[in-house]
Amino acid sequence: MRSIKKLIIVTILSLPLFESYAVTLGPYTLAPQSFTSTFVVQDQCIVNTNSLAFGNYTVTTQLTANATITVTCTVGTPYSIWINKGIAGTSIGNRLMTNTGQPGVTLKYNLYHDAAFAATWGDNTGGLPKNGLTGNGAAQIYTVYGRIPTNQTSPIGDYSDTVTVSVVF
């Protein structure tokens, strides 16, 4: 008896949803109804970065290095990429790396949108955020161009800074 009820239920559920059927099966009456299923796709962005490693600095050599920012946003999501001044920097135009063995000893550097080092990458406090971007559902990769200028007389040691990359959408 059990398998017959299952067979009848499967048959009823396979009928078109735009019609209503009432079927009596023993003491039970089955009256299927249709319903609407809805959902909302929300804006979402995910950001990944890699480190910028300049290598060995000498006073007479300007160093450059690149890093990437990878952003994946929902299709059609407008977004901007901001990079702050870093931990030791006093402004976007004055980013500083700190000597890890001698706190307070710094080395100037900066980050740019372009390989010509013409547009300083910043946030809403200075420099230029990367604006007018639109998500396409796939990973979009942006290059960060870094440069340490020549003629800095900082003492030997390891230098580092941490900047925050924000995707504003």
C-alpha positions in Angstrom: 0.0 0.0 0.0 2.8 2.3 0.8 4.4 2.1 -2.6 1.1 3.0 -4.3 0.8 6.2 -2.3 4.3 7.2 -3.3 3.5 6.5 -6.9 0.4 8.6 -6.9 2.2 11.5 -5.1 5.0 11.5 -7.7 2.4 11.5 -10.5 0.5 14.4 -9.0 3.7 16.5 -8.4 4.7 15.9 -12.0 1.6 17.7 -13.3 2.0 21.2 -14.7 2.2 23.8 -11.9 -0.2 26.3 -13.5 -3.2 24.0 -13.1 -4.8 22.9 -9.8 -5.8 19.3 -9.2 -7.5 17.9 -6.2 -7.1 14.2 -5.7 -8.7 12.1 -2.9 -6.7 9.2 -1.7 -8.5 7.4 1.2 -8.9 9.8 4.0 -6.5 12.4 2.5 -7.2 15.1 -0.1 -4.2 16.4 -2.0 -4.6 19.8 -3.5 -1.3 21.0 -5.0 -0.6 24.7 -5.2 2.1 26.6 -6.9 4.4 29.2 -5.3 6.9 31.8 -6.5 10.5 31.5 -5.6 12.6 34.7 -5.4 16.1 35.8 -4.4 18.3 38.8 -4.6 21.9 38.8 -5.9 23.8 41.3 -3.6 26.9 43.2 -4.5 30.0 41.4 -3.2 33.7 41.9 -3.8 36.7 39.8 -2.7 40.2 41.2 -2.7 43.6 39.4 -2.6 47.0 40.9 -2.7 50.6 39.8 -2.9 53.7 41.5 -1.3 55.9 44.1 -2.9 59.6 43.1 -2.5 62.1 45.8 -3.6 65.2 43.8 -3.0 68.6 45.5 -1.9 68.8 49.3 -1.9 71.9 51.4 -2.5 72.0 55.2 -2.3 72.7 55.6 -6.0 70.1 53.1 -7.3 66.4 53.8 -7.6 64.5 50.6 -6.9 61.2 49.6 -8.5 59.0 46.6 -7.9 55.5 45.5 -8.7 52.7 43.8 -6.8 49.2 42.8 -7.8 45.7 43.3 -6.4 43.1 40.8 -7.5 39.5 41.8 -7.2 36.5 39.6 -7.9 33.1 41.4 -7.8 29.6 40.4 -8.7 28.7 41.3 -12.3 27.8 44.9 -12.7 29.2 46.0 -9.2 30.9 49.4 -9.4 33.9 49.7 -7.2 37.1 51.6 -6.4 40.5 50.4 -5.0 42.1 52.5 -2.3 45.5 52.1 -0.7 46.2 54.0 2.5 49.4 55.8 3.6 50.7 52.8 5.5 51.7 52.5 9.2 54.7 54.9 9.3 53.7 57.3 6.5 52.5 60.8 7.3 50.5 61.1 4.1 49.9 59.4 0.8 52.7 61.5 -0.7 55.1 60.6 2.1 54.9 56.8 2.5 57.7 55.4 4.8 59.2 52.0 5.5 60.5 51.6 9.0 63.9 49.9 9.9 62.8 46.7 11.7 65.8 46.9 14.0 65.7 50.7 14.6 62.2 52.0 15.1 61.9 55.6 14.0 64.5 55.2 11.2 62.7 55.3 7.9 63.1 55.0 4.1 60.8 56.9 1.7 58.9 55.0 -1.0 55.6 55.3 -2.9 53.0 53.3 -4.8 51.6 54.2 -8.2 48.8 53.2 -10.7 51.2 53.3 -13.7 54.6 52.2 -14.8 55.5 55.8 -15.5 55.1 56.6 -11.8 52.9 59.6 -12.6 49.7 58.8 -10.6 50.3 58.1 -6.8 47.9 55.4 -5.7 45.9 56.7 -2.7 42.6 56.8 -0.9 40.2 59.5 -0.2 42.7 61.4 1.9 45.2 61.9 -0.9 46.6 60.5 -4.1 44.2 58.9 -6.5 42.1 55.8 -5.7 41.6 53.6 -8.8 38.0 54.6 -9.6 35.3 53.7 -12.2 35.8 50.0 -12.1 33.1 47.4 -12.7 32.9 43.8 -11.6 32.5 41.1 -14.2 32.2 38.1 -12.0 35.8 37.0 -12.7 39.1 37.9 -11.1 40.4 41.3 -12.3 44.1 41.9 -11.7 45.6 45.4 -11.1 49.3 46.1 -10.9 50.7 48.3 -8.1 54.0 50.0 -9.2 56.4 50.7 -6.3 59.4 53.0 -6.2 62.1 53.9 -3.7 63.9 57.1 -4.8 67.7 57.5 -4.8 69.9 59.5 -2.4 68.4 58.4 0.9 70.9 58.1 3.6 69.1 55.6 5.8 71.3 53.2 7.8 71.6 49.5 6.8 68.9 47.1 7.9 65.6 45.6 6.9 62.8 48.0 6.2 59.1 47.3 5.9 55.6 48.9 5.9 52.1 47.6 5.9 49.5 49.4 3.7 45.8 48.6 3.7 44.1 47.9 0.4 40.3 48.6 0.4 37.8 47.8 -2.2 35.0 50.3 -1.9 31.7 49.2 -3.5 
